């Protein structure tokens, strides 16, 4: 096969290959006023998300027991957790400056909203469900580093978007890849999918036919600059976690020394 030619490979519809999809329509411009006030405007959503996450936690616990017995999530559990995940992604896409349109207060968004997720009901491996807490650890570390690293320079990304009235394409791609990985990780933790989180560095540009492109993130093909930004997120995340650990250890040692001295 000639280099650069598209090859279908495994079908995207194969249940064991399908991974949750995050569709984001990239805005041409963003209103500087909404960018400037973004976090303040989203405070009501943060409160709603706090409540939803509490409800989702207990729902996941119930779903875990049900999945062990049934080999799948019950439909009501699946629908609720999918709704919570979608709500979370819409708010996160807004606070990470990927979109300008205000998120709706609904578990099911309007069809024309620029952030959509696709999660398909799929049979679950009971053994993988049983050990889900341990299996998710590597992905949890990766998503923690990437997200922490993005937020470490959040003020810089905010300032760039505020000045330009848009997010530069490489930054958009890297941010979308980070958010999509977090979405896939959350879906895996919630048992909405048996597919392990992948794709932090984007999709293979040869794996999806151009005519099947549905949004700026489907497929999400990262350029070189975007991939280097993802690497930067990971490095900053690692540095941040190490610094936090060292600082905490130093504080504990200082506290113990004071106790011994007294």
Kinemage of the C-alpha trace (Angstrom):
@kinemage 1
@onewidth
@group {chain A} dominant
@subgroup {mainchain}
@vectorlist {calphas} color= white
{ca unk a 1} P 0.000 0.000 0.000
{ca unk a 2} L 1.359 3.408 -0.941
{ca unk a 3} L 2.417 5.681 1.903
{ca unk a 4} L -0.315 8.098 2.953
{ca unk a 5} L -3.127 5.952 1.542
{ca unk a 6} L -6.108 5.406 3.809
{ca unk a 7} L -6.667 1.877 5.055
{ca unk a 8} L -9.890 0.946 6.850
{ca unk a 9} L -8.267 -1.645 9.131
{ca unk a 10} L -10.633 -2.656 11.945
{ca unk a 11} L -14.096 -1.205 11.605
{ca unk a 12} L -14.910 1.612 13.995
{ca unk a 13} L -18.182 -0.150 14.777
{ca unk a 14} L -16.474 -3.199 16.244
{ca unk a 15} L -17.633 -3.305 19.860
{ca unk a 16} L -14.251 -4.314 21.225
{ca unk a 17} L -12.501 -1.500 19.355
{ca unk a 18} L -14.929 1.366 19.815
{ca unk a 19} L -13.839 4.014 22.271
{ca unk a 20} L -16.009 6.840 23.569
{ca unk a 21} L -15.959 9.762 21.176
{ca unk a 22} L -15.794 13.446 22.017
{ca unk a 23} L -17.108 15.668 19.228
{ca unk a 24} L -16.172 19.343 19.481
{ca unk a 25} L -17.012 21.931 16.851
{ca unk a 26} L -14.145 24.404 16.877
{ca unk a 27} L -15.385 28.010 17.075
{ca unk a 28} L -14.011 30.419 14.501
{ca unk a 29} L -13.925 33.188 17.096
{ca unk a 30} L -14.636 33.549 20.800
{ca unk a 31} L -16.118 36.585 22.480
{ca unk a 32} L -13.419 38.204 24.569
{ca unk a 33} L -15.878 39.194 27.285
{ca unk a 34} L -16.991 35.593 27.845
{ca unk a 35} L -13.368 34.446 27.785
{ca unk a 36} L -12.471 37.078 30.367
{ca unk a 37} L -15.313 36.015 32.689
{ca unk a 38} L -15.276 32.317 31.815
{ca unk a 39} L -14.697 30.733 35.226
{ca unk a 40} L -17.030 33.167 36.962
{ca unk a 41} L -19.799 32.415 34.474
{ca unk a 42} L -19.383 28.683 35.044
{ca unk a 43} L -19.746 28.785 38.844
{ca unk a 44} L -23.404 27.606 38.728
{ca unk a 45} L -22.326 24.632 36.614
{ca unk a 46} L -19.545 23.759 39.057
{ca unk a 47} L -22.143 23.560 41.825
{ca unk a 48} L -24.398 21.331 39.722
{ca unk a 49} L -21.435 19.122 38.809
{ca unk a 50} L -20.521 18.721 42.466
{ca unk a 51} L -23.979 17.328 43.191
{ca unk a 52} L -23.999 15.180 40.053
{ca unk a 53} L -20.619 13.666 40.885
{ca unk a 54} L -21.868 12.630 44.318
{ca unk a 55} L -24.893 10.976 42.731
{ca unk a 56} L -22.692 9.400 40.055
{ca unk a 57} L -20.372 7.911 42.678
{ca unk a 58} L -23.169 5.962 44.339
{ca unk a 59} L -24.592 5.027 40.945
{ca unk a 60} L -21.216 3.619 39.897
{ca unk a 61} L -21.094 1.515 43.064
{ca unk a 62} L -24.537 0.096 42.282
{ca unk a 63} L -23.543 -0.358 38.649
{ca unk a 64} L -20.385 -2.234 39.646
{ca unk a 65} L -22.360 -4.891 41.505
{ca unk a 66} L -24.904 -5.081 38.691
{ca unk a 67} L -22.178 -5.428 36.051
{ca unk a 68} L -20.597 -8.297 37.976
{ca unk a 69} L -23.910 -10.150 37.842
{ca unk a 70} L -25.238 -9.108 34.429
{ca unk a 71} L -22.025 -8.538 32.500
{ca unk a 72} L -23.269 -5.062 31.579
{ca unk a 73} L -24.658 -1.910 33.152
{ca unk a 74} L -28.441 -1.739 33.590
{ca unk a 75} L -29.968 0.672 31.079
{ca unk a 76} L -31.067 3.324 33.638
{ca unk a 77} L -27.580 3.336 35.176
{ca unk a 78} L -25.950 3.586 31.758
{ca unk a 79} L -28.177 6.479 30.685
{ca unk a 80} L -27.649 8.453 33.879
{ca unk a 81} L -23.872 8.029 33.921
{ca unk a 82} L -23.662 8.898 30.237
{ca unk a 83} L -25.654 12.046 30.946
{ca unk a 84} L -23.354 13.024 33.814
{ca unk a 85} L -20.268 12.371 31.695
{ca unk a 86} L -21.638 14.488 28.869
{ca unk a 87} L -22.523 17.317 31.252
{ca unk a 88} L -19.017 17.186 32.695
{ca unk a 89} L -17.445 17.311 29.234
{ca unk a 90} L -19.534 20.293 28.145
{ca unk a 91} L -18.576 22.279 31.228
{ca unk a 92} L -14.937 21.197 30.959
{ca unk a 93} L -14.783 22.127 27.274
{ca unk a 94} L -16.013 25.568 28.230
{ca unk a 95} L -13.649 26.136 31.148
{ca unk a 96} L -10.727 24.860 29.049
{ca unk a 97} L -11.659 27.471 26.407
{ca unk a 98} L -12.428 24.979 23.642
{ca unk a 99} L -15.856 26.488 22.967
{ca unk a 100} L -17.580 29.807 23.489
{ca unk a 101} L -21.228 28.757 23.738
{ca unk a 102} L -22.570 28.504 27.289
{ca unk a 103} L -23.329 24.934 28.431
{ca unk a 104} L -26.996 24.040 28.951
{ca unk a 105} L -28.277 22.916 32.347
{ca unk a 106} L -29.325 19.509 31.035
{ca unk a 107} L -27.992 15.966 30.943
{ca unk a 108} L -29.063 15.764 27.302
{ca unk a 109} L -27.817 18.730 25.242
{ca unk a 110} L -29.475 20.248 22.166
{ca unk a 111} L -28.514 18.492 18.951
{ca unk a 112} L -26.744 21.613 17.692
{ca unk a 113} L -24.587 22.098 20.789
{ca unk a 114} L -20.881 22.118 19.795
{ca unk a 115} L -19.852 19.445 22.326
{ca unk a 116} L -21.285 15.938 22.069
{ca unk a 117} L -20.148 12.550 23.317
{ca unk a 118} L -20.889 9.108 21.944
{ca unk a 119} L -20.836 6.114 24.258
{ca unk a 120} L -22.284 2.780 23.178
{ca unk a 121} L -23.788 0.129 25.482
{ca unk a 122} L -21.370 -2.780 25.365
{ca unk a 123} L -21.070 -6.096 27.222
{ca unk a 124} L -18.453 -5.944 29.972
{ca unk a 125} L -15.865 -8.498 30.976
{ca unk a 126} L -16.754 -9.466 34.548
{ca unk a 127} L -13.125 -10.066 35.500
{ca unk a 128} L -12.165 -6.604 34.235
{ca unk a 129} L -15.078 -5.139 36.191
{ca unk a 130} L -13.954 -6.935 39.345
{ca unk a 131} L -10.438 -5.513 39.105
{ca unk a 132} L -11.421 -2.175 37.547
{ca unk a 133} L -10.008 -0.188 40.471
{ca unk a 134} L -6.540 -1.655 39.908
{ca unk a 135} L -6.651 -1.709 36.116
{ca unk a 136} L -7.397 1.998 35.907
{ca unk a 137} L -4.277 3.074 37.858
{ca unk a 138} L -1.913 3.559 34.851
{ca unk a 139} L -4.530 5.568 32.940
{ca unk a 140} L -5.328 7.546 36.086
{ca unk a 141} L -1.681 8.579 36.355
{ca unk a 142} L -1.510 9.637 32.705
{ca unk a 143} L -4.711 11.674 32.783
{ca unk a 144} L -3.718 13.268 36.084
{ca unk a 145} L -0.369 14.396 34.671
{ca unk a 146} L -1.886 15.730 31.447
{ca unk a 147} L -4.728 17.624 33.118
{ca unk a 148} L -2.495 18.980 35.892
{ca unk a 149} L 0.025 20.123 33.289
{ca unk a 150} L -2.636 21.915 31.249
{ca unk a 151} L -3.924 23.775 34.289
{ca unk a 152} L -0.392 24.679 35.362
{ca unk a 153} L -0.289 27.094 32.423
{ca unk a 154} L -4.012 27.806 32.279
{ca unk a 155} L -3.427 31.531 32.780
{ca unk a 156} L -1.170 31.584 29.709
{ca unk a 157} L -3.755 29.748 27.579
{ca unk a 158} L -6.455 32.114 28.862
{ca unk a 159} L -4.348 35.177 28.050
{ca unk a 160} L -3.571 33.928 24.532
{ca unk a 161} L -7.237 33.201 23.826
{ca unk a 162} L -8.290 36.534 25.289
{ca unk a 163} L -5.824 38.492 23.149
{ca unk a 164} L -6.456 36.611 19.899
{ca unk a 165} L -10.176 36.051 20.338
{ca unk a 166} L -9.595 32.382 19.554
{ca unk a 167} L -7.473 29.442 20.628
{ca unk a 168} L -4.557 28.712 18.261
{ca unk a 169} L -5.055 25.453 16.391
{ca unk a 170} L -2.131 23.524 17.978
{ca unk a 171} L -3.329 24.506 21.446
{ca unk a 172} L -6.904 23.565 20.537
{ca unk a 173} L -5.783 20.132 19.356
{ca unk a 174} L -3.635 19.463 22.433
{ca unk a 175} L -6.356 20.665 24.797
{ca unk a 176} L -9.022 18.605 23.030
{ca unk a 177} L -6.785 15.521 23.173
{ca unk a 178} L -6.277 16.028 26.904
{ca unk a 179} L -9.991 16.448 27.531
{ca unk a 180} L -10.873 13.458 25.354
{ca unk a 181} L -8.435 11.255 27.248
{ca unk a 182} L -9.997 12.361 30.527
{ca unk a 183} L -13.426 11.601 29.086
{ca unk a 184} L -12.344 8.110 28.026
{ca unk a 185} L -10.778 7.513 31.421
{ca unk a 186} L -13.976 8.590 33.180
{ca unk a 187} L -16.053 6.379 30.891
{ca unk a 188} L -13.797 3.432 31.733
{ca unk a 189} L -14.050 4.101 35.464
{ca unk a 190} L -17.839 4.393 35.185
{ca unk a 191} L -17.916 1.082 33.262
{ca unk a 192} L -19.568 2.774 30.300
{ca unk a 193} L -17.005 1.083 28.078
{ca unk a 194} L -14.679 -1.920 28.255
{ca unk a 195} L -12.123 -0.099 26.081
{ca unk a 196} L -9.015 1.077 27.917
{ca unk a 197} L -8.289 4.817 27.503
{ca unk a 198} L -6.058 5.633 24.538
{ca unk a 199} L -5.441 8.445 22.100
{ca unk a 200} L -3.750 11.115 24.197
{ca unk a 201} L -1.552 11.926 21.205
{ca unk a 202} L -4.476 11.884 18.813
{ca unk a 203} L -5.746 9.500 16.171
{ca unk a 204} L -3.871 7.927 13.324
{ca unk a 205} L -4.513 10.184 10.361
{ca unk a 206} L -4.491 7.167 8.034
{ca unk a 207} L -7.022 5.198 10.068
{ca unk a 208} L -10.089 7.298 9.275
{ca unk a 209} L -11.303 8.223 5.827
{ca unk a 210} L -11.451 12.006 5.276
{ca unk a 211} L -15.098 11.886 4.222
{ca unk a 212} L -15.998 10.347 7.589
{ca unk a 213} L -14.750 13.355 9.532
{ca unk a 214} L -17.609 14.666 11.663
{ca unk a 215} L -16.033 17.437 13.742
{ca unk a 216} L -12.748 19.089 14.660
{ca unk a 217} L -12.046 16.186 17.013
{ca unk a 218} L -13.454 13.269 15.038
{ca unk a 219} L -10.950 12.209 13.991
{ca unk a 220} L -8.553 14.118 16.229
{ca unk a 221} L -5.293 14.209 14.300
{ca unk a 222} L -2.623 16.198 16.119
{ca unk a 223} L 0.056 18.170 14.352
{ca unk a 224} L 3.645 18.170 15.572
{ca unk a 225} L 3.188 21.358 17.592
{ca unk a 226} L 0.115 19.929 19.329
{ca unk a 227} L 1.949 16.716 20.212
{ca unk a 228} L 4.788 18.712 21.733
{ca unk a 229} L 2.237 20.637 23.770
{ca unk a 230} L 0.832 17.355 25.096
{ca unk a 231} L 4.368 16.348 26.051
{ca unk a 232} L 4.699 19.707 27.808
{ca unk a 233} L 1.487 19.031 29.741
{ca unk a 234} L 2.826 15.662 30.893
{ca unk a 235} L 6.205 17.085 31.914
{ca unk a 236} L 4.616 19.971 33.797
{ca unk a 237} L 2.203 17.574 35.461
{ca unk a 238} L 5.039 15.322 36.577
{ca unk a 239} L 7.066 18.280 37.826
{ca unk a 240} L 4.053 19.628 39.675
{ca unk a 241} L 3.324 16.336 41.404
{ca unk a 242} L 6.974 15.893 42.391
{ca unk a 243} L 7.123 19.439 43.744
{ca unk a 244} L 3.917 18.911 45.712
{ca unk a 245} L 5.246 15.661 47.186
{ca unk a 246} L 8.578 17.215 48.159
{ca unk a 247} L 6.857 20.246 49.675
{ca unk a 248} L 4.474 18.058 51.664
{ca unk a 249} L 7.343 15.872 52.875
{ca unk a 250} L 9.372 18.928 53.902
{ca unk a 251} L 6.404 20.378 55.767
{ca unk a 252} L 5.885 17.103 57.637
{ca unk a 253} L 9.561 16.941 58.592
{ca unk a 254} L 9.491 20.538 59.822
{ca unk a 255} L 6.364 19.847 61.862
{ca unk a 256} L 7.918 16.717 63.406
{ca unk a 257} L 11.096 18.647 64.252
{ca unk a 258} L 9.093 21.319 66.035
{ca unk a 259} L 7.230 18.679 68.016
{ca unk a 260} L 10.496 17.019 69.039
{ca unk a 261} L 11.950 20.382 70.029
{ca unk a 262} L 9.004 21.201 72.224
